[in-house]
Amino acid sequence: MFESSIDRADVEVWLNMLEKCFDVMNCSKERKVRLATFFLQKEAEGWWKFILARRYDAHTLDWQTFRGIFEDKYYPNTYSEAKRDEFLGLKQGSLSVADMRASIPSFHDMLMLLWI
């Protein structure tokens, strides 16, 4: 069940749980949104009712469109950008993610030389 959350990790967990349910239940594209909205409660259910009232196509949304609308509401870009920045700030020893990424072509070239 999803009610609402200010913790974006909760949103991720809920979306991942839904994806697992879809897979286990062999859920058709047409049924994914219906199943997802069945699990909405309280504030989130109110938000969905608002979407139903405002969008003429709400009853025919596919999963990707629903997920996009849901993420806009509960998983804003600012959070995604903060997570990206956090990832890029990670370090392995003295190397940042960006430094490691930049060194990959050199590492690849070294491996190729070893094969020759």
N, C-alpha and C positions, 0 to 999 in steps of 0.2 A: 504494500500500500504506500502511496505517496500523498502526503498532505500539503507540504510546502517545506522549504528549508532555506536557511541562509548559508548552510554549509554545502558548498558545491560538490564536495566529495559524496554527500548523500545523493545528489542528483546523478552522479556518475554510477554509483552503486545501483540505483534504481534502474537506470537505463540498461546497464549490463545485465541485471536480473531479467529484465524484459526480453532482451536479446536471447538469453538462455532459454526462457520459457518458449519463445517463438520457435527455437530450434527443436526443443524436446517435444513440443506439441505439433511440430510440422505445420506451423501456422501459415495460412495463405496470406498473400499480400493484402487482400481485402479485409482480413480479420485482425491484423496487427493493431490498427488504431483502435478498433472496438475493444480489444483485450486491454490495451494500455490504458484507455480512458476508464475502463471498469475498475482499475486499481487506483484511480484518483479519489481523494477524500478531502473534505473540509475546504480549505482555501483553494487547493488545486482543482477540486471538482467545480467550485464556483468560477474559477478562471476558465475551465473548459466550457461551462454553460454559457459564459460570456462569448467565447469564440463561436460556439454554435449559433448564438443569436446574431452575431455580427458578420459571419462569413457565409455566403450562400453555398460555398463548396465544402463546408466543414464535414458534412456526412460522407463525403467521397474523398477525403484527403488520403494520400498514400503515407506509408510509414516515414519516409524521408522528409516529406513536407511537414508532417506532424512533429517529428523530432526537431526539425529546424525551428518551428514556432515555439515548441516547448523549451528548447535551449535558449532562444532569445529571451524568454521569460525567466527561466531559472538558472541559466548558465551563460551569463552575458560575456561578450567579447573581452571585457576588461579582466575577467577571471582567466580566460584562456591565454590572454597576453601575459598576465602575471605568471602563469604556469610555464609558459614558453621562456620568459625571462629567468625564472627560477632554474629551469633545465639548462639554459645556456650559461648560467652562473656556476653550475656544478664543476667540480675539479677532480681530476684523477692525478694524484700527486701534485705536481706543479702545473699541469696542463689543464686548461679549461676545455669545455666541450668544443668550442670554436677552434681552439688550437689542435685538438685531437682530430677534428674533422678535416682541418687543413693538412694534417700530416698523413692522412690516409692515402692520397695519391702517391706520396713518396714511399710509403710502406709497401704499396702495391708494386711500385717500380723495383724496390729491393727484392721482393719475392720473385718477380719475373727474372731478375738477374741470377738468383739462386737456381732457378729452373734451367738456365742455359748452360 
